[in-house]
């Protein structure tokens, strides 16, 4: 689950890429509510979701992925 720092980092990546939570959720094939719940720590991202989000946000560096999703 995301902590406050990783939540802020992911949200900044979403904004920097020009997405809203709704538009990113649409892009990666999930509902806005599901994405919001995962960002807010109410449920966990699965590997497929992480990969789709990283692809959409152009997060290619494995260290950066780990900083966001494996804290």
N, C-alpha and C positions, 0 to 999 in steps of 0.2 A: 504494500500500500504506500501511497505517496505521503510524505511528511510535508510540513509547511514549506520548507525550502524547495523540495522537488516539485511541489504543486506550483509554486511561484515560477520556477524555471520552466516547467511545461507550459504554463499559461503564457509566459513571455514568448516562448517559441511559437505557440499558436498565433499570437498577435503579430509577431514579426513575419510570419509566413502569409499573413493577410487573411487568416481564417477567424471565424467566430466558433464557439463550441458547436453550434448547430451546423455550420458549413463543414467543419472538420468531421463531425459525426456522419453527415451525409456522404462525404468523400470516402470514409473508411468502412461504411456499411453498418453503422450502429445508430441507435436512437440518441437524440440529444440528452435525454434523461439518463440513459445508460452511461454515456461518456461523462456526464456531470457527476454521477454517483461514483465512478471510478476515480475521477480527479479529486473528489472530496473524501475519498477513503472509505466509502460505504461498500464497495466491492473491489475486486482486484482485476487488473488487466491480465488477459491471457497472452501467450506468445504471439499468436496471429494478430491480435489487436495491436500489440506493441510494434510489430513489424509494419503493419499498415500505417500506423500513426507516424512512425519514423520515416517511412517512404514519403508520406504526404508532406511532412515537415522538413524533408531533406536532412534528417539526422543520420549521418553515415558512420560517424566515429563510434566504435564500440564502447569507449570510455564514457563518452557523452550519454549514450543509451543507458549504460549502467548507472551513471549519476542520477538520471531521471527515474528509471524504473526499478532499480534494484537496491534502493536505500531502505 
